[in-house]
């Protein structure tokens, strides 16, 4: 009887050992598959293939992209090269004078003064357009009307400005400075509309600038200022 019981116990121990070993093997195999060290085919298991979809995620994203109006883009790129009317950025002083022999131009209901600015190479990079300067007594009448005239013309061509504020009070203006009320950006061209205060007189003003050329001018001016400071320090 005792011998029979011992045999049964031995069998149970052997069975438990076999089950434990199988459990260890199964867990190890799963870990190897999960980490990519072995694949299912090495274990004799055929993975199920996913059904291919007719439209991939990439295709769906491409279909959602808005269409680009190439004609409109070309028009914007061409407009960005123009400072005003027939005056284009990069023109020489002589070329500008050939296009407009006079510094004054009739724009809408008012006459304005055109002041070009050139790089050291003699290329036009900015154009300032100012109405006639007036004293403070005409700030809220004549000057404001000249400002509104420019604003209406610019909005008719480019739409509402990207940045816009009200017409300023004259007490808010600092002498020999601009205060801009509206800004338009057309590719590399920036148009700023506002008021210029100069020697206690005021005028409506538009500053039209090629941003790329302006950056180069600013860099050259900063370099020139730094060199002047170095020379001054050496002579001190």
ZATORZA-488682 format. One record per residue (C-alpha): residue number from 1; residue in one letter; x, y, z. Coordinates in steps of 0.1 Angstrom, whole numbers, plus 2048, in hexadecimal, padded with zeros to 3 digits. Last residue first. Layout:
N
[site NUM a [X Y Z]]
...
end
This chain:
236
[site 236 x [98F C2C 6F3]]
[site 235 x [99C C27 6D0]]
[site 234 x [998 C01 6D1]]
[site 233 x [975 C04 6E0]]
[site 232 x [96A C1D 6C6]]
[site 231 x [976 C05 6AA]]
[site 230 x [963 BE8 6BA]]
[site 229 x [944 BFD 6BE]]
[site 228 x [946 C07 699]]
[site 227 x [94A BE3 68F]]
[site 226 x [92B BDA 6A3]]
[site 225 x [916 BF5 692]]
[site 224 x [922 BEA 66F]]
[site 223 x [919 BC6 677]]
[site 222 x [8F7 BD0 684]]
[site 221 x [8F1 BE5 665]]
[site 220 x [8FB BC8 64E]]
[site 219 x [8E3 BB0 661]]
[site 218 x [8C7 BC9 65F]]
[site 217 x [8CC BCD 639]]
[site 216 x [8CC BA7 635]]
[site 215 x [8AC BA4 649]]
[site 214 x [89C BBF 634]]
[site 213 x [8A5 BAD 614]]
[site 212 x [893 B8E 620]]
[site 211 x [875 BA2 62E]]
[site 210 x [86F BB5 60E]]
[site 209 x [85E BD5 61C]]
[site 208 x [840 BEB 617]]
[site 207 x [83B C06 631]]
[site 206 x [81A C19 62E]]
[site 205 x [815 C3A 63F]]
[site 204 x [7FA C53 649]]
[site 203 x [80B C73 653]]
[site 202 x [811 C87 673]]
[site 201 x [825 CA6 67D]]
[site 200 x [835 CAD 69E]]
[site 199 x [858 CA8 68F]]
[site 198 x [84F C87 680]]
[site 197 x [833 C70 68B]]
[site 196 x [82B C54 672]]
[site 195 x [809 C43 672]]
[site 194 x [7FF C20 668]]
[site 193 x [7FF C05 64D]]
[site 192 x [81A BEA 64B]]
[site 191 x [81E BD4 62C]]
[site 190 x [836 BB7 62E]]
[site 189 x [842 BA4 610]]
[site 188 x [854 B82 612]]
[site 187 x [833 B6E 60D]]
[site 186 x [818 B89 60E]]
[site 185 x [816 B95 632]]
[site 184 x [7FD BB0 63B]]
[site 183 x [7FF BC7 659]]
[site 182 x [7E7 BE1 668]]
[site 181 x [7E8 BFC 682]]
[site 180 x [80D C06 681]]
[site 179 x [81C C21 697]]
[site 178 x [83A C31 687]]
[site 177 x [854 C46 698]]
[site 176 x [865 C68 696]]
[site 175 x [851 C75 6B4]]
[site 174 x [83E C5C 6C9]]
[site 173 x [819 C55 6C2]]
[site 172 x [800 C4D 6DD]]
[site 171 x [7F7 C72 6E2]]
[site 170 x [7EC C73 6BD]]
[site 169 x [7D1 C59 6C4]]
[site 168 x [7D4 C3A 6AF]]
[site 167 x [7BD C2C 694]]
[site 166 x [7B2 C0A 6A1]]
[site 165 x [7C6 BEA 69F]]
[site 164 x [7CB BCF 685]]
[site 163 x [7E2 BB2 680]]
[site 162 x [7DC B99 663]]
[site 161 x [7CC BB4 64E]]
[site 160 x [7AA BAF 63E]]
[site 159 x [7AB BA9 619]]
[site 158 x [7C9 BAD 602]]
[site 157 x [7BE BC3 5E6]]
[site 156 x [79E BD4 5F4]]
[site 155 x [7AE BD4 617]]
[site 154 x [7CC BE7 609]]
[site 153 x [7B7 C01 5F8]]
[site 152 x [7A0 C06 617]]
[site 151 x [7BE C09 62E]]
[site 150 x [7CF C22 617]]
[site 149 x [7B0 C39 616]]
[site 148 x [7AB C34 63C]]
[site 147 x [7CE C42 643]]
[site 146 x [7C8 C60 62C]]
[site 145 x [7A7 C66 63E]]
[site 144 x [7B8 C63 660]]
[site 143 x [7D2 C7D 655]]
[site 142 x [7B8 C95 648]]
[site 141 x [7A0 C93 666]]
[site 140 x [7AC C85 687]]
[site 139 x [7D0 C91 683]]
[site 138 x [7C7 CB3 673]]
[site 137 x [7CD CC8 692]]
[site 136 x [7EB CB3 69A]]
[site 135 x [7FE CC2 67D]]
[site 134 x [7FF CB2 65B]]
[site 133 x [818 C9E 646]]
[site 132 x [80D C96 623]]
[site 131 x [806 C71 61F]]
[site 130 x [822 C58 621]]
[site 129 x [82D C3A 60D]]
[site 128 x [84D C29 618]]
[site 127 x [85E C10 601]]
[site 126 x [876 BF5 60C]]
[site 125 x [890 BDE 5FC]]
[site 124 x [89B BF1 5DD]]
[site 123 x [8BE BE6 5D1]]
[site 122 x [8DC BFE 5D2]]
[site 121 x [8F5 BE4 5DE]]
[site 120 x [8F5 BF5 600]]
[site 119 x [8D0 BED 601]]
[site 118 x [8B7 C07 5F6]]
[site 117 x [899 C1A 606]]
[site 116 x [87E C2A 5F1]]
[site 115 x [869 C48 5FC]]
[site 114 x [847 C4D 5EB]]
[site 113 x [833 C6B 5F5]]
[site 112 x [80D C69 5F4]]
[site 111 x [7F1 C7C 5E3]]
[site 110 x [7CD C73 5EF]]
[site 109 x [7AC C67 5E1]]
[site 108 x [7B8 C45 5D5]]
[site 107 x [7DE C45 5D2]]
[site 106 x [7EB C64 5BF]]
[site 105 x [811 C61 5BF]]
[site 104 x [82D C78 5CA]]
[site 103 x [852 C70 5C6]]
[site 102 x [851 C77 5A1]]
[site 101 x [863 C65 585]]
[site 100 x [852 C44 58D]]
[site 99 x [85C C26 577]]
[site 98 x [87D C36 56B]]
[site 97 x [884 C43 58E]]
[site 96 x [880 C20 59C]]
[site 95 x [898 C12 581]]
[site 94 x [8B2 C2D 58A]]
[site 93 x [8B0 C26 5AF]]
[site 92 x [8B6 C01 5A8]]
[site 91 x [89A BE7 5A9]]
[site 90 x [89D BCA 5C1]]
[site 89 x [879 BCC 5CD]]
[site 88 x [862 BD7 5B2]]
[site 87 x [852 BF8 5AA]]
[site 86 x [836 BF4 58F]]
[site 85 x [819 BF7 5A8]]
[site 84 x [82A BF7 5CA]]
[site 83 x [844 BE1 5DA]]
[site 82 x [83F BC4 5C2]]
[site 81 x [852 BA3 5C7]]
[site 80 x [838 B95 5E0]]
[site 79 x [81D B9A 5C5]]
[site 78 x [82F B80 5AF]]
[site 77 x [830 B66 5CB]]
[site 76 x [80B B6E 5D4]]
[site 75 x [801 B69 5AF]]
[site 74 x [814 B49 5AC]]
[site 73 x [803 B3C 5CB]]
[site 72 x [7E1 B45 5BD]]
[site 71 x [7E8 B32 59D]]
[site 70 x [7F6 B14 5B0]]
[site 69 x [7D5 B11 5C4]]
[site 68 x [7E0 AF6 5DD]]
[site 67 x [7C7 ADA 5E2]]
[site 66 x [7BF AD2 606]]
[site 65 x [7CE AB3 615]]
[site 64 x [7B4 A99 620]]
[site 63 x [7BC A81 603]]
[site 62 x [7E0 A80 60D]]
[site 61 x [7D6 A76 631]]
[site 60 x [7C0 A5A 624]]
[site 59 x [7DC A4D 60E]]
[site 58 x [7F4 A4D 62B]]
[site 57 x [7DB A3A 641]]
[site 56 x [7D8 A1F 625]]
[site 55 x [7BA A1B 60F]]
[site 54 x [7AF 9F9 601]]
[site 53 x [7B7 9E7 622]]
[site 52 x [7CC 9C8 623]]
[site 51 x [7BE 9AD 639]]
[site 50 x [7D6 9A5 655]]
[site 49 x [7E8 983 653]]
[site 48 x [7E4 96B 66F]]
[site 47 x [805 95E 67D]]
[site 46 x [80E 93A 675]]
[site 45 x [81B 928 694]]
[site 44 x [838 90F 692]]
[site 43 x [84C 920 6AD]]
[site 42 x [864 92E 693]]
[site 41 x [846 93B 680]]
[site 40 x [83B 94F 69F]]
[site 39 x [85A 964 69E]]
[site 38 x [879 964 6B4]]
[site 37 x [88D 980 6C4]]
[site 36 x [871 998 6BE]]
[site 35 x [86B 9A3 6E2]]
[site 34 x [848 995 6E3]]
[site 33 x [852 975 6D2]]
[site 32 x [86E 96F 6EA]]
[site 31 x [857 976 708]]
[site 30 x [83D 95E 6FB]]
[site 29 x [857 943 6F7]]
[site 28 x [864 948 71A]]
[site 27 x [840 946 729]]
[site 26 x [839 925 716]]
[site 25 x [85A 915 71F]]
[site 24 x [855 91E 744]]
[site 23 x [831 910 744]]
[site 22 x [83D 8F0 733]]
[site 21 x [858 8EC 74E]]
[site 20 x [83E 8F1 76A]]
[site 19 x [826 8D7 759]]
[site 18 x [842 8BE 757]]
[site 17 x [84C 8C3 77B]]
[site 16 x [828 8C0 787]]
[site 15 x [825 89F 773]]
[site 14 x [845 891 783]]
[site 13 x [83A 89B 7A6]]
[site 12 x [818 88B 7A0]]
[site 11 x [828 86B 793]]
[site 10 x [83F 869 7B2]]
[site 9 x [821 86D 7C9]]
[site 8 x [80F 851 7B8]]
[site 7 x [82D 83A 7BB]]
[site 6 x [831 842 7E0]]
[site 5 x [80C 839 7E5]]
[site 4 x [810 817 7D5]]
[site 3 x [82F 80F 7EA]]
[site 2 x [81C 818 809]]
[site 1 x [800 800 800]]
end
